[in-house]
Amino acid sequence: MARDVDPVRFRSIADTYKWASLFLERVATCFGQDWLTQRLARWSWNLSTCFTGVGCAEQAAISLQNAAAKYAPGCGVAIKSAIEIDKACQDVLLSTYGPEHPGQCIFEDITKIDLVHQRTCYCQRHHKMCELQPQSGEGNMAEWLQGPVCIDYSMMGKRQGQHGKYHQTHVSYFSNMKASKNSILLIENVTEYEEALVKKELGPAWTLVSTRMDPRCLGLPCSRARVFIVGWKVQEIRWTAPFALSSFVGALCSKVVMNAGDYYWMKSLPQTMLTPSAADNLEAYKKMYPKFKYPDLTQSCKNGRARGETKDGCLPTLTTHTGQLYSQEMKRYLHPHEALSSHCLPVTAKQAKISSSPKLELEDACKTAQIRFAGNAMSVPCVGAVLLCCALALQKV
């Protein structure tokens, strides 16, 4: 697939929620609508997710499915289950995806090593023990999408001495993967996570491909570099597309024309009354790091830990504690809903309509929890780009 020459797909935050239809239009331009229609018509997955936050993978799959209906009505995914550590995330999953996907099981934290090999677990939706592993339906392929706990593999985790906390639990999942009816595996994690680990654990029965991606590659004004690893069982699945994963992602690349300030879209919010320590930190930023228009006031610049927008003016990678990104123009912190929108997670009815996916039900989640959601989230368009590539490229033997 050829790259566009400095294309611009997103000129506003509202535009970013159109990513699914825009990606499909790009593929149709490259290969023709007939080719796209034929490929989408066979897209039929049972999708289960593990540690993907407040439904980032679900949002990507639903948006793609609804956008793809223009080309091949009836194609797409059946969302089967989600495993999530965070109780607040579980509550959002239950309330957000219940009406449209009542069959989706929501499982509790199973990171304890003695629970990893269970065939069943207590389901929060159905209030009974349900099967953990997805079952391949008639004519369907079973897709398992997971975001292993990042801290084990990140540089921050290594600095804090936390490397290995969940490592053995994560490795144990691979034995389940080999024995399950899953045909396809998709892993998202920090860029330090190595494909070699997956290759070692799954063995020669699986083929792996990977790519590194940042939302800025796709034209979004936010940073979140991640590695995406796709695996499939060689006896069941084959790659039939005339492109590689990395070249497919490259063809979706777009020029960034927005900046971090565009994410402060809630114009009616009042200015933030800073605490004395935060106000002192802000003054220090102004003197020591005047380049930052959006300093992170959770980081004391006096200690040499200054943090703000990226060098290209985009929103920095959000963390679970990034609740004080301060706009010097707006004189307020980034709102949790604005932080979630940087992942293209719909937090308003308008955003949900544009993306053709459910609005996150956040009424019962406090602001601290919502910031944690944003720090743990996946970029929905990045996940969507990889899911779309898999839907077009992977076929049953």
C-alpha positions as CSV (number, residue, x, y, z in Angstrom):
1,M,0.0,0.0,0.0
2,A,1.4,3.4,-1.0
3,R,1.6,6.3,1.5
4,D,-0.3,9.5,0.9
5,V,1.8,12.6,0.5
6,D,1.2,14.5,3.8
7,P,-2.5,13.8,3.9
8,V,-4.7,15.5,6.5
9,R,-7.5,13.4,7.9
10,F,-8.2,15.1,11.2
11,R,-8.7,18.8,11.6
12,S,-10.8,18.7,14.8
13,I,-11.4,16.5,17.7
14,A,-14.8,15.6,16.3
15,D,-13.0,14.5,13.1
16,T,-10.9,11.9,15.0
17,Y,-14.1,10.0,15.8
18,K,-14.6,9.4,12.1
19,W,-11.4,7.3,12.0
20,A,-13.1,4.0,11.0
21,S,-14.9,5.3,8.0
22,L,-11.8,7.3,6.9
23,F,-9.6,4.2,7.2
24,L,-12.0,2.1,5.1
25,E,-12.2,4.9,2.4
26,R,-8.4,4.8,2.3
27,V,-8.3,1.0,1.7
28,A,-11.0,1.3,-0.9
29,T,-8.9,3.9,-2.7
30,C,-5.8,1.6,-2.6
31,F,-7.5,-1.7,-3.6
32,G,-10.9,-0.8,-5.0
33,Q,-14.3,-1.1,-3.4
34,D,-15.0,-4.5,-4.8
35,W,-11.8,-6.0,-3.2
36,L,-12.7,-4.3,0.1
37,T,-16.3,-5.6,0.0
38,Q,-15.2,-9.2,-0.7
39,R,-12.7,-9.1,2.1
40,L,-15.1,-7.6,4.7
41,A,-17.9,-10.0,3.7
42,R,-15.9,-12.9,5.3
43,W,-15.1,-11.0,8.5
44,S,-16.7,-13.0,11.2
45,W,-15.0,-13.1,14.7
46,N,-15.8,-14.0,18.2
47,L,-13.9,-11.3,20.1
48,S,-12.7,-11.6,23.7
49,T,-10.6,-9.0,25.5
50,C,-8.3,-9.0,28.4
51,F,-7.0,-5.9,30.3
52,T,-8.0,-3.3,27.6
53,G,-9.5,-0.8,30.0
54,V,-13.0,0.7,29.6
55,G,-13.7,-1.1,26.3
56,C,-11.0,0.3,24.0
57,A,-10.9,-2.8,21.9
58,E,-14.7,-3.1,22.0
59,Q,-15.0,0.5,20.8
60,A,-12.6,-0.1,17.9
61,A,-14.4,-3.3,16.9
62,I,-17.9,-1.7,17.0
63,S,-16.9,1.4,15.2
64,L,-15.2,-0.7,12.4
65,Q,-18.2,-3.0,12.2
66,N,-20.7,-0.2,11.8
67,A,-18.5,1.7,9.3
68,A,-17.9,-1.6,7.3
69,A,-21.7,-2.1,7.0
70,K,-21.6,0.4,4.1
71,Y,-19.5,-2.2,2.2
72,A,-20.6,-5.5,3.6
73,P,-23.7,-5.5,5.8
74,G,-23.6,-8.2,8.5
75,C,-19.9,-8.5,8.7
76,G,-17.9,-8.0,11.9
77,V,-17.6,-9.4,15.4
78,A,-19.6,-10.9,18.2
79,I,-18.2,-9.5,21.5
80,K,-18.0,-12.5,23.9
81,S,-16.2,-11.5,27.0
82,A,-13.8,-9.1,28.8
83,I,-11.4,-9.6,31.7
84,E,-10.5,-6.5,33.7
85,I,-8.6,-5.9,36.9
86,D,-10.1,-2.6,37.9
87,K,-13.5,-2.8,39.6
88,A,-14.5,0.6,38.3
89,C,-13.6,-0.5,34.8
90,Q,-15.8,-3.5,35.2
91,D,-18.7,-1.3,36.1
92,V,-18.2,0.9,33.0
93,L,-18.0,-2.2,30.8
94,L,-21.2,-3.5,32.4
95,S,-23.2,-0.3,31.9
96,T,-21.7,0.7,28.5
97,Y,-22.0,-2.5,26.5
98,G,-24.9,-4.1,28.3
99,P,-27.8,-2.9,26.0
100,E,-26.2,-3.8,22.7
101,H,-24.1,-6.8,23.8
102,P,-26.0,-8.5,26.7
103,G,-24.1,-11.8,26.0
104,Q,-20.7,-10.3,26.8
105,C,-19.3,-11.8,30.0
106,I,-17.4,-9.5,32.3
107,F,-14.9,-11.3,34.4
108,E,-13.1,-10.2,37.6
109,D,-9.3,-9.9,38.1
110,I,-7.7,-13.3,37.4
111,T,-4.1,-12.2,37.7
112,K,-3.5,-14.5,40.7
113,I,-1.5,-17.4,39.4
114,D,-3.8,-20.1,40.8
115,L,-6.7,-18.7,38.8
116,V,-5.0,-18.4,35.4
117,H,-5.8,-22.0,34.4
118,Q,-9.4,-22.0,35.4
119,R,-11.9,-22.9,32.6
120,T,-14.6,-20.8,34.3
121,C,-14.8,-17.7,36.4
122,Y,-17.5,-15.7,38.1
123,C,-19.2,-13.4,35.5
124,Q,-20.3,-10.0,36.7
125,R,-23.0,-9.7,34.1
126,H,-24.7,-13.1,34.4
127,H,-24.0,-13.6,38.1
128,K,-22.7,-17.2,37.6
129,M,-19.7,-19.1,36.6
130,C,-19.1,-18.7,32.8
131,E,-16.4,-20.1,30.5
132,L,-13.3,-17.9,30.3
133,Q,-12.1,-18.9,26.9
134,P,-14.1,-17.9,23.9
135,Q,-15.7,-20.7,21.9
136,S,-15.3,-20.7,18.1
137,G,-18.8,-20.4,16.6
138,E,-20.0,-21.8,13.3
139,G,-18.0,-20.2,10.6
140,N,-16.4,-17.8,13.1
141,M,-12.8,-17.3,14.1
142,A,-12.0,-16.7,17.7
143,E,-10.0,-13.5,18.4
144,W,-8.3,-12.8,21.7
145,L,-7.1,-9.2,22.3
146,Q,-5.1,-8.3,25.4
147,G,-3.0,-5.6,26.9
148,P,-0.7,-7.3,29.4
149,V,0.1,-5.3,32.5
150,C,2.5,-2.7,31.2
151,I,4.5,-1.9,34.4
152,D,6.4,-5.2,34.2
153,Y,8.0,-4.2,30.9
154,S,8.2,-0.4,31.0
155,M,11.3,1.6,31.9
156,M,9.4,3.1,34.8
157,G,8.7,-0.3,36.2
158,K,12.3,-1.4,35.9
159,R,13.4,1.8,37.7
160,Q,10.9,1.2,40.5
161,G,11.9,-2.5,40.9
162,Q,8.5,-3.8,39.9
163,H,9.6,-5.8,36.9
164,G,8.3,-9.3,37.2
165,K,5.3,-8.7,39.4
166,Y,2.8,-10.1,36.9
167,H,5.4,-11.7,34.6
168,Q,4.8,-15.3,35.5
169,T,1.0,-14.9,35.4
170,H,1.2,-13.4,32.0
171,V,3.5,-16.2,30.7
172,S,1.0,-18.7,32.1
173,Y,-1.7,-17.3,29.8
174,F,0.2,-18.6,26.8
175,S,-0.3,-22.2,27.7
176,N,-4.0,-21.4,27.8
177,M,-3.7,-19.8,24.4
178,K,-2.2,-22.8,22.9
179,A,-4.9,-25.1,24.3
180,S,-7.8,-22.9,23.6
181,K,-10.0,-22.5,20.5
182,N,-8.5,-19.0,19.8
183,S,-7.2,-18.8,16.3
184,I,-5.9,-15.2,16.5
185,L,-4.0,-13.3,19.2
186,L,-3.5,-9.5,19.3
187,I,-1.3,-8.0,22.0
188,E,-0.8,-4.3,22.8
189,N,1.9,-3.1,25.2
190,V,4.6,-0.6,25.9
191,T,7.4,-0.6,23.2
192,E,9.8,-2.3,25.6
193,Y,7.6,-5.5,25.5
194,E,9.4,-8.0,23.2
195,E,7.9,-10.2,20.5
196,A,10.6,-12.7,21.4
197,L,8.7,-13.5,24.6
198,V,5.6,-14.3,22.7
199,K,7.5,-16.4,20.2
200,K,9.2,-18.4,22.9
201,E,6.0,-19.2,24.7
202,L,3.7,-20.0,21.8
203,G,6.3,-21.9,19.8
204,P,6.3,-22.8,16.1
205,A,2.6,-23.5,15.9
206,W,2.0,-19.8,15.8
207,T,3.1,-17.2,13.3
208,L,3.8,-13.6,14.6
209,V,4.1,-10.2,13.1
210,S,4.4,-6.9,14.9
211,T,4.5,-3.1,14.4
212,R,5.1,-0.1,16.5
213,M,2.6,2.7,16.3
214,D,1.9,6.1,17.9
215,P,-1.4,8.0,17.5
216,R,0.6,10.9,16.0
217,C,1.4,8.5,13.0
218,L,-2.3,8.5,12.2
219,G,-2.7,12.2,12.6
220,L,-3.9,12.5,16.2
221,P,-2.2,15.2,18.3
222,C,-1.3,12.9,21.2
223,S,1.5,10.6,22.2
224,R,1.2,7.0,23.1
225,A,3.8,4.8,21.4
226,R,2.9,1.1,21.7
227,V,3.9,-2.2,20.1
228,F,1.2,-4.4,18.5
229,I,1.9,-8.1,18.0
230,V,-0.5,-10.2,15.9
231,G,-0.3,-14.0,16.1
232,W,-2.3,-16.8,14.4
233,K,-2.3,-20.6,14.4
234,V,-0.5,-21.8,11.2
235,Q,-2.7,-24.9,10.9
236,E,-5.9,-22.9,10.9
237,I,-5.2,-19.4,9.6
238,R,-3.2,-17.9,6.8
239,W,-2.2,-14.3,5.8
240,T,-3.7,-13.7,2.3
241,A,-3.4,-9.9,1.8
242,P,-0.9,-8.3,-0.6
243,F,0.6,-6.2,2.2
244,A,2.4,-6.5,5.5
245,L,1.1,-5.2,8.8
246,S,3.6,-2.4,8.9
247,S,3.0,-1.2,5.4
248,F,-0.8,-1.3,6.0
249,V,-0.3,1.0,9.0
250,G,2.0,3.2,7.0
251,A,-0.6,3.7,4.4
252,L,-3.0,5.1,7.1
253,C,-0.5,7.6,8.3
254,S,-1.6,11.2,8.3
255,K,-0.1,14.7,9.0
256,V,-0.8,16.1,12.4
257,V,-2.3,19.6,12.2
258,M,-3.8,19.9,15.7
259,N,-2.0,20.3,19.0
260,A,-2.4,19.6,22.7
261,G,-4.7,22.6,23.1
262,D,-7.3,21.1,20.9
263,Y,-8.1,18.6,23.6
264,Y,-9.3,21.3,26.0
265,W,-12.6,21.4,24.1
266,M,-14.9,21.8,27.1
267,K,-15.1,25.6,26.8
268,S,-17.6,26.2,29.6
269,L,-15.5,24.8,32.4
270,P,-14.3,27.2,35.1
271,Q,-10.7,28.0,35.8
272,T,-8.9,25.8,38.3
273,M,-8.2,27.2,41.7
274,L,-4.6,26.0,42.2
275,T,-3.3,24.8,45.6
276,P,-0.4,26.9,47.0
277,S,2.1,24.1,46.0
278,A,0.6,23.7,42.5
279,A,0.7,27.5,42.0
280,D,4.3,27.6,43.2
281,N,5.1,24.7,40.8
282,L,3.5,26.6,37.9
283,E,5.5,29.7,38.6
284,A,8.7,27.6,38.6
285,Y,7.6,26.1,35.2
286,K,7.2,29.6,33.8
287,K,10.7,30.6,34.8
288,M,12.6,27.4,34.2
289,Y,10.6,25.8,31.3
290,P,8.8,28.6,29.5
291,K,8.4,26.4,26.4
292,F,5.7,24.4,28.2
293,K,2.2,25.7,27.5
294,Y,0.6,22.7,29.1
295,P,2.9,21.7,32.1
296,D,2.1,18.6,34.1
297,L,1.8,20.0,37.7
298,T,2.1,16.5,39.2
299,Q,5.8,16.7,38.3
300,S,8.0,19.1,40.3
301,C,10.2,20.9,37.8
302,K,12.4,22.0,40.6
303,N,13.5,18.4,41.0
304,G,14.3,18.2,37.3
305,R,11.1,16.2,36.5
306,A,9.5,18.8,34.2
307,R,6.9,17.4,31.9
308,G,4.4,18.9,29.4
309,E,3.4,18.7,25.8
310,T,5.7,16.9,23.3
311,K,8.3,18.7,21.2
312,D,5.9,18.8,18.3
313,G,3.2,20.4,20.6
314,C,1.1,17.2,21.1
315,L,-0.5,15.9,24.3
316,P,2.1,13.8,26.2
317,T,1.5,10.2,27.0
318,L,-1.1,10.0,29.7
319,T,-0.4,8.0,32.9
320,T,-2.7,6.9,35.6
321,H,-1.6,10.0,37.7
322,T,-1.8,12.6,34.9
323,G,-4.6,14.6,36.4
324,Q,-3.0,18.0,36.4
325,L,-2.0,18.9,32.8
326,Y,-2.5,22.6,33.1
327,S,-3.5,24.9,30.2
328,Q,-1.9,28.3,30.7
329,E,-4.3,29.8,28.2
330,M,-7.5,28.2,29.7
331,K,-6.1,28.4,33.2
332,R,-7.4,25.0,34.1
333,Y,-6.5,21.3,34.2
334,L,-7.4,18.8,31.5
335,H,-10.8,17.4,32.3
336,P,-11.0,13.5,32.5
337,H,-13.5,13.5,29.6
338,E,-11.0,15.5,27.5
339,A,-8.3,13.0,28.5
340,L,-10.5,10.1,27.5
341,S,-11.3,11.8,24.2
342,S,-7.5,11.7,23.3
343,H,-8.1,7.9,22.8
344,C,-11.2,8.6,20.8
345,L,-13.4,7.1,23.5
346,P,-16.8,8.7,23.2
347,V,-17.8,10.6,26.3
348,T,-20.7,12.6,24.8
349,A,-23.7,11.6,22.7
350,K,-22.4,13.6,19.8
351,Q,-19.1,11.7,19.8
352,A,-20.9,8.4,20.1
353,K,-23.0,9.2,17.1
354,I,-20.0,10.2,15.0
355,S,-18.1,7.1,16.0
356,S,-21.1,4.8,15.7
357,S,-20.2,3.2,19.1
358,P,-21.6,3.4,22.6
359,K,-21.0,6.4,24.8
360,L,-19.0,5.5,27.9
361,E,-21.3,5.4,31.0
362,L,-19.1,7.3,33.5
363,E,-21.7,8.7,35.9
364,D,-20.7,6.4,38.7
365,A,-17.0,6.8,38.2
366,C,-15.2,9.6,40.2
367,K,-12.7,11.9,38.5
368,T,-9.8,10.1,39.9
369,A,-11.0,6.8,38.4
370,Q,-11.7,8.5,35.1
371,I,-8.1,9.8,35.0
372,R,-6.9,6.3,35.8
373,F,-9.0,5.0,32.9
374,A,-7.4,7.5,30.5
375,G,-3.9,6.5,31.8
376,N,-4.6,2.8,31.2
377,A,-6.4,3.2,27.9
378,M,-5.5,2.1,24.4
379,S,-5.7,4.5,21.5
380,V,-8.9,3.3,19.8
381,P,-7.8,4.2,16.2
382,C,-4.4,2.4,16.7
383,V,-6.2,-0.7,17.8
384,G,-8.7,-0.3,15.0
385,A,-6.0,0.0,12.4
386,V,-4.5,-3.4,13.5
387,L,-8.0,-5.0,13.8
388,L,-8.9,-3.8,10.3
389,C,-5.6,-5.2,8.9
390,C,-6.3,-8.6,10.5
391,A,-9.9,-8.6,9.3
392,L,-8.7,-8.0,5.7
393,A,-5.6,-10.2,5.7
394,L,-6.4,-13.3,7.9
395,Q,-8.4,-16.1,6.4
396,K,-9.2,-19.7,7.5
397,V,-7.2,-22.4,5.8
